Structures are given as C-alpha cells and as structure tokens.
Amino acid sequence: MRHSSESRPILFCWADAVAVAAAGALLGTGALGIGIAAAAWLVSAVAFRLCDHRWWSDPSGLVPAAAKTWMASSVLCLAAAAWLPALITPLRLLALPLAALVFGLALRGGWRWAAARRHKPIVIADAVGEERLAVWVRHYWPEWRIAAVVDGRDASAVERAAVTHGADVACYLNGQASPESWGRLNPLSLDDLLECVTGRVLLDHADAVAPPASRVNTALKRMLDLCVGCAGLVVALPLMAVLVALIKLESRGPAIYRQERLGLDGRPFQMLKFRSMIEEAEEETGPVWARDDDPRCTKLGRFIRPLHFDELPQLFNVLRGNMSLVGPRPERPELARDFLESLPAYDKRHAVKPGITGWAQVNQGYDREMDDVRNKIQYDLYYVKRAGPLFDAAIILRTMDAVLFGKPPRPAEPGRP
C-alpha cells in the first residue's frame, strides 16, 4: 500500500507494447512495423483512457476502452501500410494490435480478478473517518479489505484482531499508540495513506521531502529529455514557424519572448514562450493571476494557450538543460518570493529541475488564488519525492490525454479524495 496506483496502468500499457514486439517478431513484421504498431497502440491507449487508473476501480470500463484502442490503432496501422506499401504488409501489421488487445485484456482482467479475490485484510487502529477510508481502499486497492477497527492504544487488541483475521498489516492512524509493541504488524500513518491515495504530500511533512538520490535515474531522465526534446522539435518546427508568422501578423512585438523564471536550486534562467498577450501586457499591472477570459490575450493567444502551444519554445530550454520535460512548473521570482513568505515549503520544489509539464499540471489547472498554489505545491512535493523515469512516462501520457481531450472530471463518488 505504500506505492501510488498511478504507475500501475502505464506498466500495463508498456506490457502491451512488449506483446506487440513479440507478435511482430513471430510474424516477421520487421522493426519498422513493430515500431509503428507499438506507437499506434500507445497513442490510442492514451486517447481512449486505457492508460488511466479508473478502469482498475471500475472494471466495466475496461472492455470498451480496450476495444476502442484496438480499432483506433488498427486504423492507424492501415494508414501507415497505405503510406508505405513497399515496406509493410497490411495483414501482418493488423495482427499486432489484435495481439495487444488479446494480451492486454487477459493481463488486466486476470490481474484485476486475482487482486479482487485476494482480499488481504488490514486492521485500522485509532481510526478517524474510517468510512471515508473505506471508500479510498475500495477505489484504489480492491485487493484490500478493512478487517477490523480497534483502539490502537491497546496493543493486545491490535494483535488479537490481526491474529483473528490473519492480517499482517495495520494502518496506524492517529499517532496515539506505540506501534513498536505491535510485533509483526507494519504500521502506516494516516498521513502516509493520504499521500498514497491523493497524490499529494501534506505541507506539514515537507521537511522530509527530498528527491531520490540515484545517478541512474538522473542519467535516464537527461537521456529522455534529449531524445524526446530533439524529436519534439523536429515534429513541431513547421507548426512553430506558422505560429511565429501568425503572431507577427496579428500584433506588434516579438513572437518569442524571454521571461525570467527560477530553476534548479532556485537559480534564475530565461524561459522561452510564444507571446500570447499584447506587448508589455504587465507594464502597469505587474505579474497577476491567470484568468480564462484574460483581456490581455490576443485572439491567437486565446487559441494556443489552452492547447499549450505557447510552451513549445521551451523545448530549447530542455535541450540547454535549464528545464526538463517533466517537473514542477518554473515560477517567476516576484511571485515565488510572495509564495515563500506564506508557504515555506515552496522552496522544496526547487530540488528538481522545472518541467514543461508536471504532476501538478495534470491534476490541476492554472493558479487563480492562494489555495490553488497550496494544492499545487503538495502535488509538486509528491513528484519531488517520487521522481523517476516511470513516473515521468506516466505524466507525459497523462499530459497528452489532457491536451487532446481535456482533464477528465473526477467521478462523483462520495468521500473520494
């Protein structure tokens, strides 16, 4: 229970890609065909939310999402075969999404079926709000069930409950008991549990937040930044050229402007953006909160901002090493100083490189008030604590989902965080 469920769906999607590669090798499709089919499947999986964790708690959505993913990826494979008829055999290529469909449904369905029947019990000690906790457990971990709620100050009661129900894990919630006396039980604090199910770190625990010390992860992250950054620039350059021309035609001022932001360890750097507002928009007002109907936006700016096309020049920042693809969004020094006065934990987000997208961005929109900043910092701290290649890959896929289809609304489930 100490691990977030966010990385579980992305692991299944990568397993689908492995199935595509295995089927392609057996059929002799070739590296090009395998690459096209795997890319088509992953893009379609993002589009139809097969990479979303919600099917885990609601298995009824698994088959429709998988079927839509298969149909969309098959269409993409047909288009690729029509475009490259001399290099790709259509029938062999179409077999690869089918292999991913069969393998993916079997893997997900089997895993979900086994987990739901595992019913590994947990004992709740000193529980406050155990009804809400039960909703969280049911939604995020169907393989777990609450076996008992006991007074954690009575170590013998905890032990008896564990023996009776065969539990080997206890959630230690209020901090009123002495978990050392629980023997083989593994206490988990309420704060740890809240962190797992909400994807945020409480500000009271910000002092303990630090990025994982791994040179391998750092090297992999930089390699991912360089590879995806270069590929992204190659794909985006035609669009960027069009945007430069349109911005120059619509209003006076530079098409790309530089803005000072704070990066790793709070060091300032010049971040690049396409101009989406009138020139010198903040000359009189200074930095202000973002608004959906900001009158300073140009007509083109109102179009490119929701699609985040104004962020494309930041790929150059990624290649230069000022930024990463994934990380907390860099803030302006003036606003950062104000936030730091109210929220001392704000400085912790500078422990990693800022990113074009991040965990806070896929969970929350623009900051409009101080409560938004407070929530976003909690998401940023969660990312700082768990930064790694797999988490980055999950965030990139969720960013694609959010840009193409908008952030999905949270289900109206009582008590869900």
N, C-alpha and C positions, 0 to 999 in steps of 0.2 A: 504493500500500500504506500510505500514511500516514493513511488515513481508516478509521474504525471501520465495520464492516459493520452496526452496529445501526440506522443510519438508512436503509439501503437498502430493507428491507421496508416501512417506513412510507411511503416515496416511492411504491412501487408501489400501496399502498392509496389514497393521495391521487390517483394517476393513475386508479384505478378510479372514484373519486368524480367526476373530470372526465369520464370516459366516460359516467357516469350523467347528468350535466348535459347533455352533448352529445346523447345519445339523447333525453332529455326535451325538449330544445329542438326537435329534429326532429319529434317526435311531438306536440308541443303539449301536453305533460302539465301545464305550469304550474309556477310556483316552489314551490308547496306540495308537489306530487307529487315534484318533483325533490329537495326537502329531505328528505322522508320516505324516499324510496328510497335516497338517499346515506347518511342516518343509519342506516337498517336494514342496509345493506351493511357499513358500518364497524363497527357493533356486532357483527354476525355474524362478520366477519373476525377481530375480537378473540376472540370466543368459540371459534372453530374454528382458531385459531392461524395464520390466513393472514398475519397481521402479524408472525409470528415468523420469525427468520432461519434456522430449521433446514431449511426446505424448500430453501434455497439449496444447502446441502451434501448434502441427501438429496432429490433431485427426485421420488422415488417418492411422497412425501407431498403433493406439490403438487395433483394432481388431486382426491384425496379431500377435502382441506381446502377447495378451491375449490367443489366440488360441495355440501358441507355448508353453506358460506357462502351459496351461491345458494339452496338450499332454505329455510334459516332466514330469509334476507332476504325471500324471496317470501312466506312465511307472515306475516311482519310487515307487508308491504305489503298483503296481503289483509285483515289485521285493520284496518289503517288505512282501507282502502277501505270496509269494512263499517261502520266507525265514522263515516266522513264521506262517505256515498254521494252527497250533493249536490255535493260539491266535487271528487271524484276518480273517474276512470274506471278500473275494475279492470284491464281488459286493457292499457290504456296503461301503468298503473303497474307491472304484472307484467313488461312488456317491459324495464324499466330494469335490474333485477337480472340479467336474461339478457344484456343488453348488457355489463354489468360483467363477467359470467362469461366471455363470449367474448373481450372485450378483455383482461381480466386474464390469462387463460391464454395468449393469444397473446403478450402483452408479457413475462410472466415466463418462459414456455417459450422464446421467441425469444432473450431476453437471456441466459438460462442456457445455451442451446445455443451461442450465439456466444461466450460467455465461456469455456466449457469447451473450445472448439476454438481459442481464441486461443493458449493455451499459451505465453504470454510468458515467456521464460526469465529466471531470476535466478541470479547467481553468489554462492555463500556463501564468505566469506573468514574464516579463523580460526575455523571452526565448532566449537562445543561443543554436544553434544547435538543433532546435525543430524537424527537420526531423529525426535526429538520435534518439531523444527522442521518436518520434512516433513509430519507429521500436521496441524500448525496450518495450514500453507499449503494442504494438500488440503481441510481443513474450511472455512476462511474465504475462500480465494481460489482456486477451482478453475480460474480463468483463468491462474494462475501455475504454473510448474514449476521445480524446482531443477535447473539445468543442470550445475553443477559445484561441487565443494568444493575450495578451494585454500588455500595458505598466503598470508594477506594481507600478510605482511611482504615478500613477493616481488611488487613492483608489476608486473613483467613477466609473472608467472604469471597475475595477475588480468586483465591486459589481453589476454593470449593467450586465456584462457578466454572472455572477453567477445566477442572477435572470432570465435572458433571457433563459438560458439553464437548469435551475433547478439544477445547480451544488452546492454541499455543500463542495467541497474540491478544493483547489487551490495549484498548485506547485509553490512555490516561489523560483526562481532560482538564480538570480544574487546578491541578497542582497542589492539592491538599493532602495527598498521600505520600508514602515513601516507596517508590517503585523498586528500590533495591531489595525490599522484602518479598517481592513477587516471584522470586526464583527464576524459572524458565520463561516467564512471560516477557514480552517485548513491548515496553510502554511507548506510546505515540501521543504526543501532546496535542491538544486541540488546535494550537497554532500551526503545528506541522500538518495536521489534517486539513485545516482551512487552506493552507498553501497548496496542498495537493489537488484539492477539488476546485479551487477558484483560479489557479494560475497566477496568484499574486503573493508577495511577501509583505506581511504586516510591517508597518513603519517602525513599530516598537522593536522589531528584530533586525533592523537594518544594519546594526553594528557588526553582526555576524556574517554579513553577506560579503563574499569575495569570489572572483571568477576562478574556475577550476585551473589549477596550475599544471598545464600539460603542454609541452613543447610540440607534441604530435598534433594536438588539436589546433594549436596556433598555426603550424605549418599547413595543415589541411585547409584551414579557413582562408589563409592567404592564397593558397593554390586555387580554391573555389572562387575567390574574388577575382583573381587574374583571368581564369578561364571563362567564367560567366561574364565578367566585365568586358573582355575583348569580344566575345561572341555577341553580347548585347549591343555593343557599339556598331559592329558590322551590320546587324539587323536593323538597328534604329537610325543609322546615319541618313538614309533617304527621308525618313519622317522628320528627323531633326532639321534637315535642310529646308523642307517645306515649312516647318514651324518658324524658322528664322525669317524666311521671306514674308510669311503672313504677319508676324509680329511687327516687322519693319514697315509693312504696308499700312497696318491699322493705326499705329500711333508712333509718335516720335520717342526716341530713346533707344538704348542698346537692346538687342534681342536677348542676349545673355548677360546677366549681371552677377556681380560677386557680393556676397554678404558674409560678414564675419560671424563664425559660429565657434562653439567650444568642442574640442575633440578629446582624444585620449588624454587622461590625466588633467583635463581642463585646459589644455593648450589651444589657443585660438588658431583658426585656419580660415581660408577663404573658400566658402561653399558656392558652387555654381548652380544657377537656376535659370530657366527661361522666364522672362518677365511676363507676368500675368496681370499686372496692375499698371496704372498710369505712371508715368515717370515722376519720381520724387513724391510718391504717394504718402510717405511718412514724414515729410519735411516739417509739417506743422504739428502732427499728432504724436510722432514717435511710434515705437512698437506698440501695437494694440492686439487684442484678442481676435482670432479668426472668426468670420461670420459667413453663413451660407449666402446671404444676399449682400455681400460687401460691395458698397458703391464704388470703391476704388478699382475693382476688377474691370478689365477691358472685356469686350464681347468675346474675343478669343480666349481670354483668361477664364471666363465662366465655363468654357467648354473643356479646356485642358486640365484645369485644377482637379475636378472630380475623377478624371482618368489618370491623374498624377503624371501626365506628360511633361509638366513643368519641371519634374525631378530628373529627367533623362540626362542633362549635362553632368549630373553627379556621378555618372559612370567614369568620368575623367578623374573625379576625386577618389574613386575606388582604386583606379589604376595607379594613381600617385601615392596611395597609402594613407591619405587623410581620413578616409572613410572605409567602411566595409559594406557588403551587400546587406547584411543583417546586423542590427544593433539598435540601441536607443537613438531616437532622432536627435541630431545636434541642435542645441538651443543657442539663441543669441545671448551674448554676455550680459546685456542690460536686464533681460528677463531672468536669466539664470541667477543673477545676484539677488533679485527680489524673491525668487523661489527659495533660495538657500537661506534667507533670513527667516522665512516661515517654516521651511521644511529642511532641517539639517541633513536629512538622509539624501537630499537631492544630489549631493556631491558624489554619492556612491555609483551613480550611473556612468560616471566618467572613468570607471575602472576598466571599461572595454571600449573599443572603437565605436563611434557612432555609425549608424547604418542608413541606407536608403529606405529600408523597411525594417520593422521590428515587431516584437511580441505585443507591445502596447498598440501599435498601429493596426494590427489585425483584430484586436479586441475592442478598440475604442477609436473614435473619430478625433477631430480637431479639439484642442483645448478652448473652452469658452468661459470657464470660471475656475476658481481655485480648487474646487472639488475634483474637476477633471484632471488637473495637474497631480493632485494627491493620488488618484486612482492610477494614473499613468505611471507614476514613479513606482508604485507597487508592482505593476507589470514589468517595468524595466529592471527592478531588483530581482524579480523571478528569473528574467533572462540572464542577468549577470551571474546569478548563482548556478545556472544550468547550461550556460553557453557551450555549444558543441556542434559538430557537423550535422548530426542527425536532427537536432532541434532546428538548426538553420534551414535544413532542407524542408522541414515541415512548415516553417514560417514562410519560405519562398512560395510553396504551393498554396498556402492559405492566402498569401498576397495576390497571387494570380486569380484565385477564386473571388476575392473581394473586389479586385479591379474590374473583372469581367462581369460579375453577377451581383456585386454589392455584398455588404456584410449581412449574412443571414440573421434574421431576428432570433432572439433566444426563445425557446419553447415556453409557453405559458404554463409552467409546471409549478405548483405551489411549493415554496421553500427551496426551489433550486437557486443556487448562487448565481 
